[in-house]
Amino acid sequence: MKFSKIIGQLNPTTNDHSLTFNPDYDPEITGVAAIDEATSGTLSYVEGGKFAFLIGETSASALILPRDEAMQAQAQERGIVWIATSEPRLLFAQTIALFYHPYIPTPEIHPTAVIHPTAKIGNDVYIGPHVVIQSGVEVGDGVIIYPNVVIYPDVKIGDRTILHANCTIQERSQIGADCVIHSGAVIGAEGFGFVPTRTGWYKMQQSGYTVLEDGVEIGCNTAVDRPSVGETRIGRNTKIDNLVQIGHGCQIGAGCAIAGQTGMAGGVKLGNRVILAGQVGIANQAKMGDGAIASAQTGILHDVKPGEIVSGTPAIPHKIYLKMAAIYSRLPEMYQAFKQLQRQLGQEKKE
């Protein structure tokens, strides 16, 4: 595909691009690649100045660049055609979609699928081998259910949602439209609810609901638990990585991003557009306001204000954490200076 044709097919909602290339050189683009792995005929991108040096080394035939005249001049000197945008990574993602199309099965119901007669199945649905759909389930139009998925009673699944192989949707879960649930994920399992007694633990039945709003994506082997009463809710367009634990009764806002190995105890509340890096832990009932960010391995024991960035355990403001980290690396020399000062003071007292 010619580079000029690729530009013409990009999403028109991303409309702040400025295209500059020699009309006598409109290369054929056969694929996309990381800039340090690109070969002749491939297109790549540079997100910022940190990787600008790679423009001088790459074998890519075309680049997506930031609005940086120095980078653009460097590409021009090497004869690499380019397009400039304020969002290079987004434009590159749109370009990938021109070359790669994920596998979409043809609608059918495999003969080995077990579907309860009370289940309602929409139009143009794919149901793969050995799928189990129990009583009272409602499946919307265009849904894809890959092999070995198990759907418990009274589940609702919205249009165009994809359930990958071997995930489990437990009773009374409600999954919106255009959601993606990856392999091994469990939606709506019993929350960890036990009441201490003199003789041991009394199991509290988890009678609540789990609700995933439209556009939610759940990674492999992630668990979203249902509560004893009420609901666990994941807001619209929130994206959750692999190996995440979301406890019973959590309320997660819209547009959040939650990285792998994060764990939330029961009753956690996240506002909209919250970002949690890998291995974040959030204690029972803690709250994070809109736009808050927690860096990797942060332990959140108390509420976090909207827009605040926190790090460390227990969590503190990120700027303070960076200062502490800088001091921590100097502790050995600071300790030696302290011991020397002690010796000097001790000598002065003796004199």
C-alpha positions as CSV (number, residue, x, y, z in Angstrom):
1,M,0.0,0.0,0.0
2,K,1.4,3.4,-0.9
3,F,2.2,5.7,1.9
4,S,-0.1,8.4,0.6
5,K,-3.0,5.9,0.5
6,I,-2.3,4.9,4.1
7,I,-2.6,8.6,5.2
8,G,-5.9,8.9,3.3
9,Q,-7.4,5.9,5.1
10,L,-6.5,7.0,8.7
11,N,-9.3,7.8,11.1
12,P,-10.7,11.3,10.2
13,T,-11.4,12.0,13.9
14,T,-7.6,12.4,14.3
15,N,-7.4,15.4,12.1
16,D,-4.5,17.5,13.3
17,H,-1.9,15.9,11.1
18,S,0.3,17.8,8.7
19,L,1.7,15.7,5.9
20,T,4.9,16.5,4.1
21,F,6.6,14.2,1.7
22,N,8.2,14.3,-1.7
23,P,5.5,13.5,-4.3
24,D,8.2,11.9,-6.5
25,Y,8.9,9.4,-3.6
26,D,5.7,7.7,-2.4
27,P,7.1,4.4,-1.1
28,E,5.2,1.1,-1.0
29,I,4.5,0.2,2.7
30,T,4.2,-3.5,3.4
31,G,3.8,-3.4,7.2
32,V,4.5,-1.7,10.5
33,A,7.4,-2.2,13.0
34,A,9.1,-0.8,16.0
35,I,11.6,1.8,14.9
36,D,14.6,-0.1,16.1
37,E,13.4,-3.2,14.2
38,A,12.0,-1.6,11.1
39,T,13.2,-2.7,7.6
40,S,12.8,-1.2,4.2
41,G,9.1,-1.0,3.3
42,T,7.9,-0.7,6.9
43,L,6.4,2.3,8.7
44,S,7.2,3.2,12.3
45,Y,6.9,6.1,14.7
46,V,8.7,8.2,17.3
47,E,6.8,9.3,20.3
48,G,9.2,11.9,21.7
49,G,12.7,13.3,22.0
50,K,13.9,10.3,24.1
51,F,14.0,8.2,20.9
52,A,14.9,10.9,18.4
53,F,18.4,9.3,17.9
54,L,16.8,6.3,16.3
55,I,15.7,8.4,13.3
56,G,19.4,8.4,12.3
57,E,19.6,4.6,12.6
58,T,16.3,3.2,11.5
59,S,15.7,1.4,8.1
60,A,12.0,2.4,8.1
61,S,10.7,3.8,4.8
62,A,8.2,6.1,6.6
63,L,7.8,7.6,10.0
64,I,5.1,9.1,12.2
65,L,6.7,12.0,14.1
66,P,5.8,14.5,16.7
67,R,5.5,18.2,15.8
68,D,9.3,18.7,16.2
69,E,11.1,20.4,13.4
70,A,14.5,19.0,14.3
71,M,13.2,15.4,14.0
72,Q,11.4,16.2,10.8
73,A,14.6,17.7,9.3
74,Q,16.5,14.6,10.4
75,A,14.1,12.3,8.6
76,Q,14.1,14.5,5.5
77,E,17.9,14.4,5.3
78,R,17.7,10.6,5.4
79,G,15.1,10.5,2.6
80,I,12.4,9.1,5.0
81,V,8.9,10.3,4.3
82,W,7.0,11.4,7.4
83,I,3.8,12.7,8.8
84,A,3.7,14.9,11.9
85,T,1.0,14.8,14.6
86,S,0.6,15.7,18.2
87,E,-0.3,12.1,19.0
88,P,2.2,9.8,17.1
89,R,1.3,6.7,19.1
90,L,-2.4,7.1,18.4
91,L,-1.8,7.5,14.7
92,F,0.5,4.5,14.7
93,A,-2.2,2.4,16.4
94,Q,-4.6,3.4,13.7
95,T,-2.0,2.4,11.1
96,I,-1.6,-1.0,12.6
97,A,-5.3,-1.6,12.1
98,L,-4.8,-1.2,8.3
99,F,-2.4,-4.1,8.2
100,Y,-3.7,-6.5,11.0
101,H,-7.2,-7.7,11.4
102,P,-7.9,-10.1,14.3
103,Y,-9.6,-13.4,13.6
104,I,-13.3,-13.1,13.7
105,P,-15.2,-16.4,13.4
106,T,-18.2,-16.9,11.1
107,P,-21.5,-16.8,13.1
108,E,-22.6,-20.3,14.1
109,I,-23.5,-22.5,17.0
110,H,-21.2,-25.5,17.4
111,P,-23.0,-28.8,17.8
112,T,-21.1,-29.6,21.1
113,A,-22.3,-26.4,22.8
114,V,-24.8,-26.9,25.7
115,I,-27.4,-24.2,25.7
116,H,-30.4,-24.2,28.1
117,P,-33.7,-23.9,26.4
118,T,-34.6,-20.7,28.4
119,A,-31.5,-18.9,27.1
120,K,-32.1,-16.1,24.6
121,I,-29.5,-15.9,21.8
122,G,-29.3,-12.9,19.5
123,N,-28.6,-12.7,15.8
124,D,-25.2,-13.4,14.1
125,V,-23.7,-15.0,17.3
126,Y,-20.8,-17.4,17.3
127,I,-20.8,-20.0,20.0
128,G,-17.8,-22.3,19.9
129,P,-17.2,-25.9,20.9
130,H,-18.1,-27.1,24.4
131,V,-19.6,-23.8,25.5
132,V,-22.1,-24.1,28.4
133,I,-24.9,-21.5,28.6
134,Q,-27.2,-22.0,31.5
135,S,-30.8,-21.0,32.3
136,G,-32.1,-17.4,31.9
137,V,-29.0,-16.1,30.0
138,E,-29.5,-13.4,27.4
139,V,-26.9,-13.0,24.7
140,G,-27.0,-10.0,22.4
141,D,-26.4,-9.7,18.7
142,G,-23.0,-10.2,17.2
143,V,-21.6,-11.8,20.3
144,I,-18.6,-14.1,20.0
145,I,-18.2,-16.9,22.6
146,Y,-15.0,-18.9,22.1
147,P,-14.6,-22.6,23.1
148,N,-15.1,-23.8,26.7
149,V,-16.7,-20.7,28.0
150,V,-19.1,-21.3,30.9
151,I,-22.0,-18.9,31.5
152,Y,-23.9,-19.3,34.7
153,P,-27.7,-18.6,35.1
154,D,-29.3,-15.2,34.6
155,V,-26.3,-13.5,32.9
156,K,-26.8,-10.7,30.4
157,I,-24.3,-10.1,27.6
158,G,-24.5,-7.0,25.4
159,D,-24.1,-6.8,21.6
160,R,-20.7,-7.5,20.0
161,T,-19.1,-8.5,23.2
162,I,-16.3,-11.1,22.9
163,L,-15.7,-13.9,25.5
164,H,-12.4,-15.6,24.9
165,A,-11.8,-19.3,25.5
166,N,-12.0,-20.7,29.0
167,C,-13.4,-17.6,30.7
168,T,-16.2,-18.0,33.2
169,I,-19.2,-15.7,33.8
170,Q,-20.9,-16.5,37.0
171,E,-24.6,-15.9,38.0
172,R,-26.4,-12.6,37.5
173,S,-23.5,-10.9,36.0
174,Q,-24.4,-8.1,33.6
175,I,-21.9,-7.4,30.8
176,G,-22.5,-4.4,28.4
177,A,-22.0,-4.0,24.7
178,D,-18.5,-4.1,23.0
179,C,-16.8,-5.7,26.0
180,V,-13.9,-8.1,25.8
181,I,-13.2,-10.8,28.4
182,H,-10.0,-12.6,27.9
183,S,-9.1,-16.3,28.6
184,G,-9.1,-17.4,32.2
185,A,-10.9,-14.4,33.6
186,V,-13.7,-15.0,36.1
187,I,-16.5,-12.4,36.3
188,G,-18.9,-12.5,39.2
189,A,-17.4,-15.1,41.4
190,E,-18.1,-15.1,45.1
191,G,-16.5,-12.3,47.0
192,F,-14.3,-13.1,50.0
193,G,-17.0,-12.8,52.6
194,F,-16.6,-14.6,55.9
195,V,-17.8,-13.5,59.4
196,P,-15.7,-14.4,62.4
197,T,-17.4,-16.4,65.2
198,R,-16.2,-18.1,68.3
199,T,-16.1,-21.4,66.5
200,G,-14.6,-20.2,63.2
201,W,-15.7,-18.5,60.1
202,Y,-19.3,-18.1,59.0
203,K,-19.7,-17.9,55.2
204,M,-21.7,-14.9,54.1
205,Q,-23.6,-15.7,50.9
206,Q,-22.7,-13.3,48.0
207,S,-26.0,-12.5,46.6
208,G,-25.1,-9.3,44.7
209,Y,-24.4,-8.5,41.1
210,T,-21.4,-7.8,39.0
211,V,-21.9,-5.1,36.3
212,L,-19.5,-4.3,33.4
213,E,-20.6,-1.3,31.5
214,D,-20.1,-0.9,27.7
215,G,-16.6,-1.1,26.3
216,V,-14.9,-2.7,29.3
217,E,-11.9,-5.0,28.7
218,I,-10.8,-7.6,31.2
219,G,-7.4,-9.3,30.9
220,C,-6.4,-13.0,31.2
221,N,-6.8,-14.6,34.6
222,T,-8.4,-11.5,36.2
223,A,-11.1,-11.9,38.8
224,V,-14.0,-9.4,39.4
225,D,-16.0,-10.6,42.5
226,R,-19.6,-10.1,43.3
227,P,-20.6,-8.7,46.7
228,S,-22.9,-10.0,49.4
229,V,-25.4,-7.3,48.6
230,G,-25.5,-4.5,46.0
231,E,-23.1,-4.6,43.1
232,T,-19.5,-4.5,41.9
233,R,-19.4,-2.1,39.0
234,I,-16.8,-1.4,36.3
235,G,-17.4,1.8,34.5
236,R,-17.6,2.4,30.7
237,N,-14.4,1.9,28.6
238,T,-12.3,1.0,31.6
239,K,-9.4,-1.3,30.6
240,I,-8.1,-4.0,33.0
241,D,-4.9,-5.9,32.5
242,N,-4.0,-9.6,33.3
243,L,-3.9,-11.0,36.8
244,V,-5.9,-8.3,38.5
245,Q,-8.1,-8.9,41.6
246,I,-11.1,-6.7,42.1
247,G,-12.8,-7.4,45.3
248,H,-16.5,-7.5,46.2
249,G,-18.4,-4.2,46.1
250,C,-15.7,-2.2,44.3
251,Q,-16.9,0.8,42.2
252,I,-14.6,1.6,39.4
253,G,-15.3,4.7,37.3
254,A,-15.2,5.3,33.5
255,G,-12.0,5.3,31.4
256,C,-9.7,3.9,34.1
257,A,-6.6,1.9,33.2
258,I,-5.5,-0.8,35.7
259,A,-2.2,-2.7,35.1
260,G,-1.3,-6.3,35.9
261,Q,-1.1,-7.8,39.4
262,T,-3.0,-4.9,41.0
263,G,-5.3,-6.0,43.9
264,M,-8.2,-4.2,45.4
265,A,-9.9,-5.2,48.7
266,G,-13.7,-4.9,49.1
267,G,-15.5,-1.6,48.7
268,V,-12.7,0.3,46.9
269,K,-14.0,3.3,44.9
270,L,-12.1,4.7,41.9
271,G,-13.2,7.9,40.2
272,N,-13.1,8.4,36.4
273,R,-9.8,8.2,34.4
274,V,-7.8,6.7,37.3
275,I,-4.6,5.0,36.4
276,L,-3.0,2.2,38.5
277,A,0.4,0.9,37.5
278,G,1.5,-2.7,38.1
279,Q,1.3,-4.3,41.5
280,V,-0.7,-1.5,43.2
281,G,-2.6,-2.6,46.3
282,I,-5.6,-0.8,47.6
283,A,-7.0,-1.4,51.1
284,N,-10.6,-2.0,52.1
285,Q,-12.9,1.0,51.4
286,A,-10.2,3.3,50.2
287,K,-11.1,5.9,47.6
288,M,-9.3,7.5,44.7
289,G,-10.6,10.6,43.0
290,D,-11.0,11.4,39.3
291,G,-7.7,11.4,37.4
292,A,-5.6,10.1,40.3
293,I,-2.5,8.0,39.5
294,A,-0.7,5.4,41.5
295,S,2.8,4.4,40.4
296,A,4.0,0.8,40.4
297,Q,3.9,-1.1,43.7
298,T,2.1,1.6,45.5
299,G,0.2,0.6,48.7
300,I,-2.9,2.8,49.2
301,L,-4.3,2.7,52.7
302,H,-6.2,6.0,52.7
303,D,-8.1,8.1,50.3
304,V,-6.3,9.8,47.4
305,K,-7.5,13.2,46.2
306,P,-8.6,13.8,42.6
307,G,-5.7,14.4,40.2
308,E,-3.1,13.4,42.8
309,I,-0.1,11.2,41.9
310,V,1.0,8.9,44.6
311,S,3.9,6.4,45.1
312,G,5.4,4.1,47.8
313,T,3.9,2.2,50.7
314,P,2.1,3.7,52.4
315,A,1.3,6.0,49.5
316,I,2.6,9.5,49.6
317,P,2.7,12.3,47.0
318,H,5.0,11.3,44.1
319,K,7.2,14.3,44.3
320,I,8.0,13.6,48.0
321,Y,8.6,10.0,47.1
322,L,11.2,11.0,44.5
323,K,13.0,13.1,47.0
324,M,13.0,10.2,49.5
325,A,14.3,7.8,46.8
326,A,17.2,10.2,46.0
327,I,18.1,10.4,49.7
328,Y,17.8,6.6,50.1
329,S,20.5,6.0,47.5
330,R,22.8,8.2,49.5
331,L,22.2,6.6,52.9
332,P,25.6,4.7,53.1
333,E,27.6,7.9,52.6
334,M,25.3,9.9,54.9
335,Y,25.7,7.2,57.6
336,Q,29.5,7.4,57.3
337,A,29.4,11.2,57.6
338,F,27.2,10.8,60.7
339,K,29.6,8.3,62.3
340,Q,32.6,10.6,61.5
341,L,30.7,13.5,63.1
342,Q,30.0,11.4,66.2
343,R,33.7,10.6,66.5
344,Q,34.6,14.2,66.2
345,L,32.1,15.3,68.8
346,G,33.3,12.5,71.1
347,Q,36.9,13.6,70.7
348,E,36.0,17.3,71.5
349,K,34.2,16.2,74.7
350,K,37.3,14.3,75.8
351,E,39.6,17.3,75.3
